[in-house]
Amino acid sequence: MAKERLDKIIASMGRYSRREVKQLVKDGQILVDGKTARSAEEKYDPETAEILVAGQTLGYRRYTYVMLHKPAGVLSATEDGRGETVLDLLPAEYRKMGLFPVGRLDKDTEGLLLLTNDGELAHDLLSPKKHVDKVYYARVSGTLTQEDCDAFAAGMTLDDGLVCREAGLEILRAGEESEALVTLHEGKFHQIKRMLAFCGKPVLYLKRLQMGPLILDKTLAKGEFRLLSGEEIAQIIHGQNIQ
Ligand code: URA
């Protein structure tokens, strides 16, 4: 990897600001490959340099991948003057890493949200060409029927002209209120709500369960997050879809 300034490398991990790194260098608190760093401007390859900050290994990671169980009421944005965003749910050091949500969930939608600072991966996951499937649990008002499943399977053009590709609708329970799993191969604005409203079954509750190979960790309570495992990162990077 290309060499980068020491203060940039250390600050990118979110724990220290560049100014703090400069002070740590002055205090002789930063060691690189066993030698005390003399200047925050020295350049190193972050993937090979062994950096110790105040006696602790830096543990450099080029990119960070976070799985968040998004609660309702929070915006899938990095900043918003009007309300709490998903970044506000993360600790301060994560907020300095340049993380952003990969795709959006509506404010009232819950469930799996991936945050990363890996722009290339985000672009790939969102690209219509890559066909990354997303699975949602939906509770709707009204009785879902086989006709609704057929309409989803055929694809539909909504009253406002929006063309929706074929999608999956699997009924889990049909009744006055029905439950279903919806699989989308694309991600248009309010797509599930609009498709189900078009079928006359307005959405009461929506939760994303899966995105490509990534499955919402059941041990994460609403608002909780964890880093992706190495295996999960490899799966999303190598573009495996839902099995
Ligand atoms: N479809 C919707 O209608 N809302 C979401 O948040 C995601 C998919």
Residues whose N, C-alpha, C, O or C-beta is under 5 A from the ligand:
A	BS01	URA	R104 L105 D106 T109 H190 Q191 I192 K193 R194
